[in-house]
């Protein structure tokens, strides 16, 4: 079994900057129905084509009146008006309201011509077609004027923003049926290794079930992308390279898992060098050192460690920002804060940055990490911390920087601060 040593390792942040600098945000645009656009990134700023509301409408159930007719109304001397019709939300009144007349109107109903205010049902007494008011109604009472909600030409969603329920409600309220959004990045995932089995097949001695497809697919979807997982490819350089080249033709980014280190069957470093310009091979980080990336013309391929915890940890700090940039999403995919280490201790090592996945507790954080080959090392992880190279020890009760993964990968914020006393 032939082994080789890594060359000079690339510092963690340098590797991330190189990868981000090589990512070109997608230029493709999809026209998506409003009802299917939640969470998508706006490609072109959306403006209101008309004012909303487009007409005067009632904001309460009551009676539409001419305010001038109600000026002298008091509890002791009510003003009597004659009921001449009714307006529901989908209707309009055909005639102009004349002096001394009123119309029953439902919330959202179009105000009859000639009226300029609404009195609620509870503030009047009605007998047949006579409605008595015990107080004056001011012009504009309980009305929404044209453009009260938003004016014609008003920005409803800016290019680059992620569409929220409220933004979609405004867009739909203007009668706009579709929204121009950035295309979702298609990301191929190609696991390689003779030992890998597809989940659901019969177990075999010495073989393991492939799991990186599932975890990376989740990260890709959380970043707004569309995963395209491939079945495992055997440790044969020609087959791996052919699969990578085929995936590049139909994907915006290609990920390969396993075969990225310096062993005899680690073919990715040589394949990447043949296919394009290698950005880095080997990162000064633990876990996840055997990671590499290359640019092939305008496309990117990234080789991830085969160990599940190393692969997913690197996906959080390295891939997530790149995936978001590819799809035009702002930010790296996490928020930064501080938290208390609830229990245990965390140790850094000389020469390598240490990424520690963290779980949130009742007042702080803790880690269950116990090895890059152990999938349970990331169980419940909703954030991570990065310990710089050195011989530092973080002990229980001390504060440490935390990067909280944004939803749906994490809460976006951490546990409450402990109270003094």
N, C-alpha and C positions, 0 to 999 in steps of 0.2 A: 504494500500500500504506500503510494508515494504522496508526500506532503510537501507544501511550500510555505514559506513565511510570508505574512503580509508585508507590503512595502510601508512607506510612510503613511500613517493614518491621518485622515482629514478630521480636523476638529468638528464637533457636532454642529455648531452654529454656522460654520463655513459650508458644510455639506448642505444644510437647509437653504442657505442663501443661494448657493449654486443651483440647486434644484428649482427654487422659485424663479430665479433669473432666466432659467431655460424654459419655463412654462409660458406658453402663449395662450391667453384667454380665447375661448372659442368665439368665432365671428358668426356662426350659424344662428338663425333666429327661427323660432317656432311661433305660429299663430295659434293660441290655445283658447278654448272656450272659458269664459269667466269662471264657471263652476268647476273647472278642472285645473285652475291656475294657482291654487294655494301653495305657498312655499317656493314658487318659481321666481327667478330673477328678472326684473323688468328690463327689456332691451331698449325700448324707446319710451320716453316720458309720456305719460297719459294725462291729457287735459280734458276738462269737461266740455262736451260739444254744446251744452245748453245749461241754463241755470236750473238749479234744483232747490226748492220746487219751481216748476215752470209757470205756476199760477198762484194766486192767493188761495190758501186753504186753511181750514179750521184745524186747530191743534187740540180741541176738546169737543166732546159731545155737548150740543146746546142749541142755541137759536141765533141765527145771523140777523143782525139789526143794523139800522142806520143810527150811528151814535147821536146824531142831532135830535132824534126822536126821544132819546132817553135822558136828556140833560136835567130835566126837572124831577126825575124819579127819586122817591124817598120811601122808607118803610111806612111812613104815615100816609103818604100820597103816592101810591104806585102808579106807574105809567102803563096803560093798557095798549097792547098791539094785537093786530089781527093775523092769525096764522093762515098763510096762503099756500103752503106746500112744504116739501121735505127734500133733502138732498143727502144721499148716501155717498160713500167714498168714491164710487165709480161713476157718479152722476154729475150733471150740472143743471142749474135752474134756467129755464128757457126765457124768463122775463126779468125785466129790471125791477128791483124792489122799489115800491112807491111809499110815500110818507105814511107812517102808521102801520106798515106791514112787517112781518117777520117770517122766517123760514126755518123749520127744524133742520139741523145739519149734524152729520156724524163726523167724528174725527177723520181728517184727511179729505173731507168733502170740499169741492170747489166753491168758493164764496160767491153768492149770487151778485150780479151786477147791481150797483147802488148801495150795497151794504159795506160796512167798514169795521165791523167788530162782532164778537160772539159773546153771549152770556151763557153760562153753564146751566144745565137743567135744575141743579139744586138751588139756584138763586132766583127762581121765578115760581109763580103760581099759575097753573093752567086750568082753565075751565072751557072745555070744548075747543072752539077756535080762538078763544081769548087768552093771551099770555100777558101776565102782569109782572112788571119789573119793579124791584124795590130799591134800585140804585142805578146810577148812570153807568153807561159803558163808554170807555174811551176809544178813540180811533186806534185800531191795531190790536185791541185786546184779543188774546187767544187766537192770533192769526200767525201764519208763516207767510212772509212775502216772497215773491219771486227772487231767487238767489240767496235767501236766508241761510240755506245749508251750504251751498257753494255756488260761486258765480260761473258764468260761461267763460271758458278759458282757464279756469283755476286748475293748478296741478293736483292731480289725484294720486299719482304714484310716479316717483322719479326713476329715471334709468339707473340701474344698479341696485335698487332697493329690492328686498324680498317681499313678495306679496303676502299681506296679512288678511285676516277676515274682514277687518274694517275697511281696508283699501279696496278689497273686492266688492264690498257692499256699495261703496261710493261709485265705483266704476259701473256696476250693474244698474244703480239708481239713475244713471245718465242714459241708460239704454244701450250702452256699449256691450256688444256680445262677445268679443274676443280681445285678447291682450297679446302683444308681441313680447315674447320672453326669450331669454337666452336658451339655446339648446342644452340639454343635459349631456355632460360628458359620458361617452361610452368607454368603459374601462375593462380591458381584458385581464383575467387572472389565470396564469399558467403555472400550476404546480408541477415540479419534476422530481422524480425519485422512484427507484425500483420498489421501494418498500411501501409505497402508498396505495391504499385501497379506497374506492369510492364508498362513502357511507351507504349502507343498505345492502352491500354485497356480503358474501360469506367470509367470516374471519379466516385468516391463514397464519400458520406459524411464522414468526419473524416479520410480519407485515403490520402496518398501522393504518388507521383510517385518516384520510386527509381532512384537515379542519381549517386550514387557512383560507380556503375558498369562502367558507361561511362567515368567518370573522371579517375578512377584507370586504366582502360584499356588503356587510352591515355598515362599515365605515364609508364606503363609496356612496351608499344610499343616503347616509346621514349628511354627506357633503353635497347632495343634490345630483349625484351621478347615477348611471345605469350600469350595474356590474354585468360582465359577460364571462362567467367562470368556465374554464376548460377542464376536461378530465385530466388526471395525472398523466404526464409524459415520462416514459422510461429514461434512465440515465444514458442517453445516446445523443451525442453532440449534434449529429445531423438532424435528427427528429426534433430536438429542442429548437434549433435554429430555424428549421422550416416552419414550426408552429409559431414562433415569435414573428417571423416575416408575414405569415398568413394573418395573424392577429393585427399587425400594424395596418393592414389594408382596410380594416373595418372598425378600428378603435381609435380613440383620441389619446389614450395612454395605455401602455402595456406593463403589467406587473408579472414578474416571475418569482416564484417562491421555491426555496431550496437550491442547492447547487451554486451558492454564491460565495462560498468560502475559498479555501486554498487546498482542498483535498484532491485526490486523484480523479474523483468523479464530479468535482465542482467545475462544470463546463461553462458556466455563465460568464466569468471574466474574459475568457478567450473569445467566446461568441460575441459579447458586447463590443470587444475591441475590433472584431472583423466587421461588425455591422455599422459602427459609427464612432463618434468621439466620446470617450469615457470621461465623465465629469468627476467621478471619484470611485475608488474601490477600497473599502475599509474605513470605518468611521471610529474615531476615538471615543466610543461610547459603550457602556455596559448596561443592559444587554443590547445586542443588535449590531456588533462590530462588523460582521460579514455582510455589508450592504453596499450595493453599487448602482450607478446610474449612467446612462449614455444617451446622447442625442443622435438620432438617426434622421438626417435631413431636418424636417420640421417637427418630427415626432420624438417622444421620449419613451425609453424603456427603463424600468427600475427593477433591480434584483433584490429581493427581500430574503432575510434568513428563513430557513425552514422550520426552526423551532417555533412553536405556536406563540409562546409569550414574547419572544424576541420580535417576531413578525408583527404582532398586534401593538406592542409598545412602540416600535418604530412607525407604525401606521399613525399613531396618535400625534407624535411630535414632528414627523417628517412628511408623511403622505397627506395628512389632513389639510395642512395649509396649501399644499400644491393642488390638491383636488378642488379646494374652494376657489383658488385663483383661476384654475382652468375653466370653471363654470361661472366666473365673474362674481363670486360671492365675497363680501368684505370680511376682513379679519382672518385670523389663523384657525378659528374653530374652538377657541377657549378664552376664558377670562382669567386674569391674574389677580391673586390676593395672597393673604397669609393665613395660616391656621396653626393650631397647637398640635403637636404630636402626642396623641393620647397615651400610647403605650409602646413598649419596645424601643429600639434604637435603629438609626439608619447610618450606614458607614459608606464613605466615599473611598476611592482607591487612587493611587498615584497614576497619572498619565491618562486617565479615562474619566469622562463625565459619566455620572451614574443616574439613570432614569428610574425612578421608583413609582410604580403605580400605587394609587392611594384609594382607600375606602373612606367614606364619611362616617363619623361616629356621632355621639350625642352632643359633643362640644368641640370636637377636633377631628383629626384624621389618624389612620394607622395603615400599615401595609401588611399584606399576607403573602408577599412575594417570597418564593423559595426555590427559584431556579428557572432558567429560560426554557427548559424542555417541559416544564410543568404548566399545564393549561390553567390549573386552579390558582396559579400565582396572580392572575388578573381577575379572579372572581370578585364581582362587586365593585371593580375599579371605576370611579367616576371622575378621576383627575390624576395628576402626577406631579412629582417634583423633580428637579434636576439638581443633583449635587455636583459641584465643580470638581475637577481633578484635585487630588490631595489626600490627606489623611484626617479628614474631619469626621466627627461623630455627632449626630443629632440625637439627643436623648429625650425621653418622655418629659413633657412639660415645656419644652422649648418650642419656639415658633419657627416656621419654615415657609418659604414661598411655595405656593400651590397654583397650578394651572388647572382650573375647573373646566372640564369638557362641556361644550354647549349642548343643549337638547338636540336630538334625542339620545346622544351618547352619554350625557351627564346632566347635572342640574343647572350648570351655568354659574352657580354660586355655591358657597360652602356652608358648613354648619354654623350655628350662632357662636359668637364670641363668649367665652366664659365670663360670668359676672364676678366682680371683685367683692370679697366678703361673703 
